[in-house]
Amino acid sequence: MKKENSKLHRVPPLKEVSRYTRWVDRMDKQGTKLNLKSRKHTWLLVMAVLLLIFILSFILFPGSQPNYEAMEQQLIELNQQTDQAPVYRSLDMPVDTFEQLLKRKIHERISKEQ
């Protein structure tokens, strides 16, 4: 039983895994060889560079300015399309013709009474 279990969970040698995995493993081994102070400085430097790149991305690639006139034109076209097509409410279930006729009669009675 133990032999079968160990065969199932065997770790492949580094030659069988990807190049990226071998590179990460090699960098990890180099990182563990460093002393604690050197590791902290390395991580501080890496995080500072990433933060700088993040901040520069907002400066170098500013947000776009929307064209409100084009948006208004699209809104007008969308309203024209919705006026032509029937409006379905999201919570209404499709009903058969009998229910539609019944609802119409009820609404007619209510409007006559008022």
Phi, psi and omega per residue, in radians:
M1 nan -0.739 -3.117
K2 -1.150 -0.672 -3.134
K3 -1.144 -0.722 3.127
E4 -1.117 -0.716 -3.124
N5 -1.149 -0.698 3.137
S6 -1.216 -0.525 3.099
K7 -1.216 -0.619 -3.129
L8 -1.203 -0.616 -3.046
H9 -1.876 0.546 -3.115
R10 -1.319 2.411 3.127
V11 -1.539 2.216 -3.102
P12 -1.233 2.605 3.070
P13 -1.145 2.828 -3.029
L14 -1.117 -0.386 3.141
K15 -1.230 -0.425 -3.094
E16 -1.514 -0.222 -3.120
V17 -1.692 3.026 -3.041
S18 -1.237 2.864 3.139
R19 -1.116 -0.654 3.129
Y20 -1.092 -0.738 3.134
T21 -1.122 -0.726 3.095
R22 -1.115 -0.704 3.132
W23 -1.111 -0.772 3.119
V24 -1.124 -0.718 3.122
D25 -1.103 -0.731 3.125
R26 -1.138 -0.733 3.109
M27 -1.145 -0.618 3.116
D28 -1.143 -0.736 3.110
K29 -1.116 -0.703 3.095
Q30 -1.145 -0.642 3.141
G31 -1.189 -0.626 3.128
T32 -1.275 -0.391 3.098
K33 -1.284 -0.426 -3.139
L34 -1.250 2.728 3.073
N35 -1.377 2.963 -3.022
L36 -1.087 -0.743 -3.110
K37 -1.123 -0.727 3.140
S38 -1.153 -0.682 3.109
R39 -1.114 -0.737 3.132
K40 -1.097 -0.732 3.129
H41 -1.138 -0.689 3.128
T42 -1.099 -0.828 3.139
W43 -1.149 -0.645 3.101
L44 -1.108 -0.731 3.111
L45 -1.129 -0.781 3.133
V46 -1.076 -0.802 -3.125
M47 -1.165 -0.634 3.113
A48 -1.150 -0.718 3.114
V49 -1.136 -0.750 3.116
L50 -1.117 -0.699 3.100
L51 -1.132 -0.718 3.111
L52 -1.100 -0.741 3.087
I53 -1.097 -0.711 3.117
F54 -1.083 -0.787 -3.140
I55 -1.180 -0.726 3.123
L56 -1.129 -0.490 3.135
S57 -1.127 -0.552 3.102
F58 -1.311 -0.529 -3.125
I59 -1.395 -0.791 -3.077
L60 -1.337 -0.527 -3.112
F61 -2.148 1.332 -3.110
P62 -1.188 2.837 -3.139
G63 -1.143 2.710 -3.121
S64 -1.418 2.687 3.096
Q65 -1.686 2.064 -3.101
P66 -1.240 2.560 3.095
N67 -1.631 1.775 -3.032
Y68 -1.231 -0.510 3.128
E69 -1.135 -0.745 3.110
A70 -1.155 -0.636 3.123
M71 -1.166 -0.691 3.110
E72 -1.129 -0.677 3.113
Q73 -1.112 -0.732 3.108
Q74 -1.133 -0.648 3.102
L75 -1.116 -0.730 3.122
I76 -1.102 -0.770 3.116
E77 -1.105 -0.699 3.135
L78 -1.137 -0.700 3.110
N79 -1.138 -0.661 3.104
Q80 -1.143 -0.668 3.123
Q81 -1.191 -0.690 -3.124
T82 -1.257 -0.479 3.084
D83 -1.177 -0.588 -3.125
Q84 -1.371 -0.680 -3.103
A85 -1.549 2.588 3.109
P86 -1.195 2.565 -3.110
V87 -1.668 2.181 3.092
Y88 -1.909 2.309 3.078
R89 -1.379 2.587 -3.034
S90 -1.208 -0.497 -3.090
L91 -1.628 -0.138 3.112
D92 -1.358 2.325 3.084
M93 -1.542 2.637 3.069
P94 -1.125 2.394 -3.089
V95 -2.109 2.797 3.094
D96 -1.462 3.054 -3.030
T97 -1.163 -0.547 3.130
F98 -1.074 -0.790 3.134
E99 -1.137 -0.670 3.121
Q100 -1.106 -0.739 3.099
L101 -1.116 -0.719 3.133
L102 -1.099 -0.772 3.114
K103 -1.095 -0.702 -3.127
R104 -1.125 -0.731 3.121
K105 -1.139 -0.709 3.130
I106 -1.101 -0.783 -3.141
H107 -1.141 -0.598 3.095
E108 -1.162 -0.703 3.122
R109 -1.125 -0.736 -3.129
I110 -1.137 -0.728 -3.121
S111 -1.209 -0.559 3.100
K112 -1.219 -0.651 -3.110
E113 -1.221 -0.506 -3.102
Q114 -1.444 nan nan
